[in-house]
Amino acid sequence: MSMVMEEEIKRWTARRKSALVLEIIRGKRTVAEASRQFDLQPSEVEGWVEDGKRGMENALRAKPEDVREQQYERQLKDLQEAYGEAMLELRARKKLESLLGKDET
């Protein structure tokens, strides 16, 4: 393993994570081996690998606009979900107020 990985790791920086993910992708190390050696949860390491793959996919897109469009769509979806949840909560509060006989102010 590279020098980045040989020292005792106190904090997992992006550089250290990417070095480990590259070793896993190249087949030099397995997720299980990395988990044991660095006392990490396998799910955490697998998440790093998935994040790395998504990052590579976005970096290799033909147009940077595709990445921005994807981010915009994700933000829009999140906002729509939050709005929907807020509206449900508001309706539930109004219904509760009407059932309890409280007047709206």
Disulfide bonds with the S-S distance in Angstrom:
none
